[in-house]
Amino acid sequence: MVRRRRVVASLGAALVGGLAGCADQTGTATPAPFRYSVPALDDGTVPTRATCDGEGVSPRVSIDAVPEPTESLALTFTFPYQVASQTTLWTVWNVPPETETISAGVPPTERVAALDGAPQGRNARGDLGYLPACPPPGEPYEHWFTLYACRRQIDLEPGASRDALEEELETATLASKQIVGSYERSTNSTSS
């Protein structure tokens, strides 16, 4: 069951990611250099600090290279719990392309002052900003960080949904890259 869910969710993400930045209307290929990392996920797991079992703070994101002519960056953090859908844990957009670090513990505000006022969207609970990973206990679940290099600013107000952001990203994305981390809650966990 878990394997089937992963395969279907991965295929859906690959399709969306593949369509998001393969080529523009002129047929120009996706720009090459695009590197970023989420150091806390280097071992392939979401650290407890970034979950409902810990402090529940967003992890640091390091941005090493963005393709030209990137005008802004967008970040989504999702939990593909259901086969055909993803739970939104965090969205932020219009991050300046020269940004090298998105610090850990981004506050739940409409705009992130440290990122030149980049807007944050609503998470699955309807709140602004980061929602800690909190999957059902007992088995590991994947969580997806996706960074988008955008050819333009995203025309959305703070508090927009991930669906609205993804609609904008369909025409704005130059390139995207996903980092996957898994998290397994103890069967003794009581947070939700």
Buried (B, 14 or more C-beta within 10 A) or exposed (E): EEEEBBEBBBEBBEEBBEEBBEEEEEEEEBBEEBEBBBEBBEEEBBBBBBBBBBEBBBBBBEBEEBBEEBBBBBBBBBBBBEEEEBBBBBBBBBBEBEBEEBEBEBEBEEBBEEBEBBBBBBBBEEEBBBBBBBBEBEEBBBBBBBBBBBBBEBEBEBBBBBEBBBBBBEEBBBBBBBBBBBBBBEEEBEEE
